[in-house]
Amino acid sequence: DEARVQKGIPVPAGETDSTPRRDVTMRVAIDGDHLSVHWLPVPFGPRKVDVKGTWLWDPLSQTVFSASRTTSSLKPYTVTASRVLPSREALIAAAGVAVNLGVAARYGNAIPVSPTSAALAQRITRGTTTPYDAAVAIQNWFTNPANGYVYDVNASLPRRGQDPLDAFLEGKHGFCEQYATAMAALLRVVGLPSRVAVGFTPGQPVPRRPGTYSVT
């Protein structure tokens, strides 16, 4: 019963009262039966959810879920959330905190990749001096237009016997799934804990309805 999100969600480990943050309150309305899942769409950093039914908080996956019901025909609900606004200096200093919280043990196991992918990860991060700088370097590798990556729902397909990661890194065409998994894999190659998170895009503002967004 204590895990119900209506009773409040604990502040994540490593966060303190002095951590810079932005507090938001969001009302979420799901359009009909277009979404029927056992996890509840909420903004990052939820602190409390005013929703009907038994919805629980899973701290490991940072997910609100229910074993007994889905989002189908769910009435609108309200979420209060607190999003951390870290500075570059805070992110650099957080490397030691992550170790203490067991993040490395949970998300740092090596992922087998080809020598080509491993060499690329090492080349991208060569010259970086902190875990944060290495992570930013890998992110920039995929987002810098000079590197030729293209967002495309028709992702680069592997040749016969080719690893899918190598196919994406070579063909440079893919959508969110390819970019997220490729970055997570390259991060682990250079010793940085990582995991893939699934969620929604920010959506588009609804005309003539300030503060309202349509998320598809």
Steps between C-alpha positions, in 0.01 A plus 500: 500500500790735573620464141186664360593814311211688660698491825802667344816381326835511683770743391760306296821399676772758448260793482485751787291802597767728351499331159387752233165390359188615318164401651206441269137392525355320200149377422505198269201388294528185288302510177247218512641150459798600284739399779450184704808417708577406861734796557386857555628791285652756738762777465852430623550532875143428622440574867128424529228380266130565558350210305220249546588140575804314625811644336840427653850647476795283394821682605734286290333577166361839615159384376142532621324170431193292582458125495121520514405770248611682187479855369201407283207732581694648791361831622731806491753511781739756649874460551728720707863458397842643574758503223864540595687779320864399536791716399799367308702515821238297688492234229878469505494463880221240485729223374599400853140518621393258228751244624374533857139450389579172326428637153818354356425156638150504352558669164873472439541142382687480172299440182671284236562710190714456191859628493382766253239640740739481795766690306245767404401556864863537600568739214199720580598538866875536448624809682204528741594526865173433688212252463269794425721625218517149354121468508456838331754404234301187411174697494655761274626228267140409415357853497771689310380530136861475383500131597218420259244330723142529375174447690316247284222253582664272243806409703821371343466122470788265578662303223501125528685414819552866597426619853201745510704751703773501236235540229361813663839652575603440140173579319409792733125475441265421789240622746486533879556132570822483301642826640420412862637147491810603304584774748439268797729237349781745423475648849550158655796434272682792663393397850200728554183349651200539271151373433233567241192683626167487315258791502318771308623800306402846638213529252370806316327810645125503442393820318301748708546286815801640687688245707337204321695247294388216276720194532453226239 
